[in-house]
Amino acid sequence: MIRPSGCIFLGTPVHWAEEKNISLKKYLGNFRIPSLFIQNSRDPACSSKHLRELLNKNEIEYCFYEFNAESHDYDNVDKIIDLVKVFIKGREN
């Protein structure tokens, strides 16, 4: 059985899930894996503010990084790699 010690989410599409009647609130209610969420501030799939509000309503251990951008494009690959490395290194301790 796979038992991850951490998860990384990039551009979480909350609005898409809501349109498909996928309850992220229900899913996140049982989610207990430390996670890194990387989100654009004005991502049309879900703003960083809306995602933080959703995460804060649940007792989730998470790190959050916000890019100041208004698209669902995550093309700052070098910065994303650095964020992931820091998160993984923190999980190893």
matplotlib code that plots the C-alpha trace (Angstrom):
import matplotlib.pyplot as plt

x = [0.0, 1.3, 1.5, 2.8, 4.5, 3.5, 1.6, 2.2, -0.7, -0.1, -3.0, -5.7, -8.9, -11.5, -14.0, -13.7, -14.3, -17.4, -18.8, -18.4, -20.1, -16.9, -16.9, -13.4, -14.8, -15.7, -12.4, -10.4, -12.3, -10.4, -7.2, -4.3, -1.2, 1.2, 1.0, 2.4, -0.1, 1.2, -1.5, -1.7, -3.3, -6.0, -6.1, -9.4, -9.6, -9.4, -7.9, -5.2, -7.5, -10.4, -8.1, -6.7, -10.2, -11.1, -7.9, -8.4, -11.9, -10.3, -7.6, -4.9, -1.2, -0.1, 2.5, 1.3, 3.0, 1.3, 2.5, 1.2, -0.5, -3.9, -3.8, -3.8, -0.3, 2.5, 5.5, 8.0, 9.5, 12.7, 10.9, 8.5, 11.4, 13.0, 9.7, 9.3, 12.9, 12.4, 9.2, 10.6, 13.7, 11.5, 9.6, 12.8, 13.6]
y = [0.0, 3.5, 5.8, 9.2, 11.4, 14.5, 15.8, 18.7, 20.5, 22.9, 25.1, 23.3, 23.5, 24.1, 25.7, 22.8, 20.3, 22.3, 22.3, 18.5, 18.1, 16.9, 18.0, 19.1, 20.0, 16.4, 15.1, 17.6, 16.8, 13.4, 14.6, 14.5, 14.4, 17.4, 19.2, 22.0, 24.1, 26.4, 28.7, 31.8, 34.7, 35.2, 31.8, 31.4, 27.8, 29.1, 32.2, 31.7, 33.5, 31.1, 28.1, 29.3, 29.8, 26.3, 24.9, 26.8, 25.5, 22.0, 21.0, 20.4, 20.7, 22.7, 25.0, 27.6, 29.6, 32.2, 33.5, 37.0, 36.0, 35.9, 32.7, 29.0, 28.9, 27.8, 28.3, 29.5, 26.1, 26.9, 28.6, 25.6, 23.2, 25.2, 25.2, 21.4, 20.7, 22.8, 21.0, 17.6, 18.4, 19.6, 16.3, 14.3, 15.7]
z = [0.0, -0.9, 2.2, 1.1, 3.7, 1.8, -1.2, -3.6, -5.4, -8.2, -9.4, -7.5, -9.7, -7.0, -9.4, -11.8, -9.0, -7.9, -11.4, -11.5, -8.1, -6.5, -2.9, -2.0, 1.5, 2.0, 0.6, 2.6, 5.8, 6.0, 4.5, 7.0, 4.8, 5.1, 1.8, -0.3, -2.2, -5.0, -6.4, -8.6, -6.8, -9.4, -11.0, -12.8, -11.6, -8.0, -6.5, -3.8, -1.4, -2.0, -1.7, 1.6, 3.0, 2.0, 3.5, 6.7, 7.3, 7.6, 9.9, 7.3, 7.8, 4.8, 3.4, 0.9, -1.8, -3.9, -7.3, -8.2, -11.5, -13.0, -15.1, -14.6, -16.2, -13.9, -16.0, -13.4, -13.3, -11.6, -8.7, -8.4, -8.4, -5.5, -3.5, -4.0, -2.9, 0.3, 1.0, 0.5, 2.5, 5.4, 5.2, 5.5, 9.0]

ax = plt.figure().add_subplot(projection="3d")
ax.plot(x, y, z, "-o")
ax.set_aspect("equal")
plt.show()
